C-alpha cells in the first residue's frame, strides 16, 4: 500500500488515530500496516492543520463514515501518497486556498473518487468548475459535507463488488466454459470455511480483530461492543445489511482475498449462508419471483470486457445484493457517471427459484433497508450474459440469467481435481493445502503451526498431514533443511503403520527426492526417486498420475546433472501421462511444459524452448492466481530464452514481471528471488552496466548464503557471474579468484563432464588469455571443449563459443592456420542454427578476417571483414558501436598492406562513432587513437603519431591502474616514435617504463618481456652499441624459447634481430645462421606469400651481398620481390626496398 518512508519530518502527514501511544512515526507505521476495512480512504489536505486537536469533533464525525483518514499539510507529500494508492478509492477534503492549484493536478487520477472543498469562507472559492466533475461541492460546515460523503461512499462500496467475466473466445478447445482462477480458489475457500465447526471462541477472536482494526474510532467501537453482546447466528442478515463494519470488512476481504480476515470471519460467513439457505427453502413454495435488478458503476475497461462477452459467463464473487424493484437499482445507476473512467450498468437478472446450487432469499423485515425490497444471494452466483444494450452515453442495460450446471463442466473438472488434491485431514488442513495452492505460504504456515500446537502426538493421522504440509511449505519457501526434517518425521510415522510398498511411502520418498534435488544433492535425490519408482511400478497402473510426478522429478535431476537426453525422455513420459489424466489447464501440465522447455533451452534450441515456455504460461494464466510463483517461473524462463537470443529488452521486461510476483509471494530470502536477481544482473552485464549488474549479483549472493548450503551449485553460478563481471572490468586477478571458487564448488557437486564446468573453464581461459599466459589458456579451453563435445549435440551453440576461444589463443600464439580452423568450425555451427544475417555471424567473420590477416592473405581477410560489415549495415543503426569494431579491422588490413590513407579513412570512421557513443575515457577510444598514431608513424608523420599516442596515454592513465599492461603498450608505442626520430635516450626512457609495468604485472617468462627486450635491443642496435643490443636480444630469445612453440613466428623475429646485429658486426656466419633460423621458422609457420617471408629472403640476400657473393644474393632478392608483389601494394616501402636491393646487386655483376 502506501510507503511511509516518504513521510517528511515534522507533522505534515498524520494518521488520525489520536489514541495511539508512542512516537508519531511509530503510530503511523502501525496504522499503515493494518488491513483497510473499507474500499476507500479519506485524505484531508489543509496547510493550516499542523495540529488537529481542535478538530477532533470533526474527525470523529468523519470516522463514522470513513475509518481510515490521512491528514496532510504538505501538498507534494499528499500527491505522492495518493499516487501510490492502487487498490482503493480516495475521497479528498481540501481547503479552498490549496484546492485552486491542486485540483487541476490530480483531477485525472483514476484512484480519486470525489473532492470536497472545506473552509470557513467556502463561497469565496466557489467558482465555475471547468470540467472538474469530481469536485462535489464547497462547504463551510461539516454536517452537509458528511451527508454527501456518506452517499458517495455508499455508491463507491456498492460499485466495488468483485466480478469475474469469461468471454466466449476464452473457452477451451472443446468450447467448454472456464472461469478465472480467483473464482475457483475463492469458491473452494468458501466450501472449506462452511465445513468448519465453529465455537464461541471464533466470535471472540473476531471481536479482538475488530477492536484492532477500528482502534481510536469511538463510534464504531461502541457498535462493536453491541455486536459482542447481542450477536446470534439468526441475526447474521441484520448485521450484514446494517452496513457497518461487518458489511465493509467482508466485502473488501472477499474482493482482495484477504484470507486471514476471512478465516476469522468464517463463523459469520457460515451463519449468513445458513440463514439465506434456510429462508430460501422456506420461501421456495410461495415464491413466484422471476426477475431481480441491480445497478452499479464499472470501470470502462471492465465494462468493455463485459460488452464483448455476450454469451459468456459472469460471476459475483461475494454476497450479492439485488432488488425486486427496478427503481432501487436505478438509484445506483441513475445516468451517465460523472467520472469519465466509469460506465453505469443496470443488470436485469432472470432467476429460477428451483436452482439450489447458490441460495438466495427475500429479506423483507430482516433487512435494515426494508424499502429496498432486497434479494440477497449467497457467495459466488454464476450467470450467463444474455444481452448488452445501450440506454444512453455510458449507461447500459445488461441481461443475465442464472447459469445451469452444464455451463461450467471444464471449471468443475479443475475444481474437483483441486478438491481431491486438498483432501485429507480436518478442514483446517484442507485450508492449509489450499493456501499452498494459492501461494499464500505464510498464511498456510500459520494454519499448520496453529494446528500443530493444538494436536496431540497420539493423533498420528493428523500429525502426519501436518508434518507433510509443513514440509511442503518449507520446500516452497526454499528452506530445504527444515523441509527435509518435516518429511523425515512424516516418514517415521508412515513406516510404523504402513507396508514397505505402500503408495503413501512413495509420495514421501518423492518429496524427499525433490528437496535433495533443490539442495543440489543429485545422487541422494536420484536414490529416493528410484525408491519411489520401485513402489509405484509394483502398485500402480502404467498411466497413473503419481508416476508422472516421479518421472518429472527424475527428469529434473538429469537436467541438472547435464544429461539432457535422459532428462527429456523422463519429462516426455511425465507429459504423456499428465495429458491423459489432467484437464488441459492444470498447473502440473504447466510445470512439465516449463521443464521440457528448460531441456531444449539447455540444448541450445531456444525457439523450441520458447514454444514450451509459452504453453506453460498459457496454462498457468488459466489455472492460477495472477501473482502465483509458478507464473513468475514462466516469465523467468521466457526471459531466459530471449536473453540467449540476444533480445535483451524483451528479456528484461519478463524478468521484472517475475521479480514483481516473487517479491510479493515469497519470503525475502527465497532462492527463486536470488535466481531472478541473478538473471537481471546478467542482462545488465551484457549491456555493460556493471554497477547495476554487481548490485544484482550481490543481492543474489546475500540470499543464497542465507538459504543454501555452502557447496550448493547455485552459489557457484553466482561466483561465476561475479567473476565474469570483474573480467569485463579488467580486474583479472579478482575475476580469477571467483572463477576458481566456482570450479572448486562444481568439482565437489557435479559430474566431471557437467556443462557448467565447461563454462567456467572457458572463463578461466579468457583470464589467462588476457594475462598473456596462452599455454594455460589453451589448456583450460581444451578442457571446456572436451566436456562440451561429450555432453552436447555436435552443433550446439556453446561449442561454437569454445572453438572461437581456441581460435583466439592460436591467433595470439601466431598459429594462424589452427586459429582459422577453429574459427571455421565456429562458423559452420552458427550457420546451422542462426539466420544468415545474425550478429554472431558478423563476429565470426571478423575473427576469420583476423586469421587471414595474420597469414598475410589480406584480400581474403578484407572479404570477411566486409561480410561482417554487410550484416551490421542491415541490422544496426549507422552509429552503432559494432561498426567501430569492423571499421577498425578493415583499417588494420589496409595498414598491413601499406595503404595508409585508406587505413586512416577507416580509423577515422571508427573514431567518429566512438566519439558519439562512448565516454571520453572509454578504453576503446584509446585503442583507436593508438591505431591512428600507428598509421601516422608508418606514413612518417612522427609528430602526429606522437600526438595520438599522447591522447591514448591520457585516457589509459585516467581509466587504468598505474601498473596496467595497457599503459605499458602505450609507453612502448611512444618509445618507437622517439626511436624513429633518432631520440634514442627518450625512447629508452619509455621502454624502461614499459619494462617496470610488466615486471609488476606478469611472471618473469611472460612474452611481454621478450617484446620489450627486443625493443631495447633495437635502441642499442641503432646506437651501434652492438654488444648491449645482442645482450637484450639474447634475453628475448631465452624467454621466447621457454614460452613459445619451436616454430612460433615471434622466435623468427628475434632470430632476425640477432642476425641484423651480427651483420652490422660483420660476423657474417652468425648473421647467416640466425637469419636462416628465422627463415626456416617462417617457412613452417606462415603462408608461402606472407610478407615476413619476403623480409627473411631479403635479409639473407643482404648478407650474401655484404660478403660479396652477389650471385648467391640475387635468388634471395628475387624471391623477396616476388612475394612482396603478391602480398603488398606496389608503393609499399618494403617492396620498394626489395626491388632496390635487387637492382643494385644486379649492377654489381
Secondary structure, 3 states (H helix, E strand, C coil): CCCHHHCCCCCCEEECCCCCCCCHHHHHHHHHCCCCCCCEEEEEECCCCCCCHHHHHHHHHHHCCCCCEEEECCHHHHHHHHHHCCCCEEEEEECHHHHHHHHHHHCCCCCEEEEEEECCCHHHCCCCCCCCCCEEEEECCHHHHHHHHHHHHHHHHHHCCCEEEECHHHCCCCCCCCCCHHHHHHHHHHHHHHHCCCCHHHHHHHHHHHHHHCCCCHHHHHHHHHHHHHCCHHHHHHHHHCCCHHHHHHHHHHHHCCHHHHHHCHHHHHHHHHHHHHHHHHHCCCCCCCEEEEEEEEEHHHHHHHHCCCCCEEEECCCEEEECCHHHHHHCCCCCCCCCCEEEEEEEEECCCCCCCCCEEECHHHCCCHHHCEEEECCCEEEEEEEEEEEECCEEEEEEEECCHHHHHHHHHHHHHHHHHCCCCCHHHHHHHHHHHCCCHHHHHHHHHHHHHHCCCCCHHHHHHHHHHHHHHHHHCCCHHHHHHHHHHHHHHHHHHCCCCCHHHHHHHHHHHHHHHHCCCHHHHHHHHHHHHHHHHHHCCCCCHHHHHHHHHHHHHHHHCCCHHHHHHHHHHHHHHHHHHCCCCCHHHHHHHHHHHHHHHHCCCHHHHHHHHHHHHHHHHHHCCCCCHHHHHHHHHHHHHHHHCCCHHHHHHHHHHHHHHHHHHCCCCCHHHHHHHHHHHHHHHHCCCHHHHHHHHHHHHHHHHHHCCCCCHHHHHHHHHHHHHHHHCCCHHHHHHHHHHHHHHHHHHCCCCCHHHHHHHHHHHHHHHHCCCHHHHHHHHHHHHHHHHHHCCCCCHHHHHHHHHHHHHHHHCCCHHHHHHHHHHHHHHHHHHCCCCCHHHHHHHHHHHHHHHHCCCHHHHHHHHHHHHHHHHHHCCCCCHHHHHHHHHHHHHHHHCCCHHHHHHHHHHHHHHHHHHCCCCCHHHHHHHHHHHHHHHHCCCHHHHHHHHHHHHHHHHHHCCCCCHHHHHHHHHHHHHHHHCCCHHHHHHHHHHHHHHHHHHCCCCCHHHHHHHHHHHHHHHHCCCHHHHHHHHHHHHHHHHHHCCCCCHHHHHHHHHHHHHHHHCCCHHHHHHHHHHHHHHHHHHCCCCCHHHHHHHHHHHHHHHHCCCHHHHHHHHHHHHHHHHHHCCCCCHHHHHHHHHHHHHHHHC
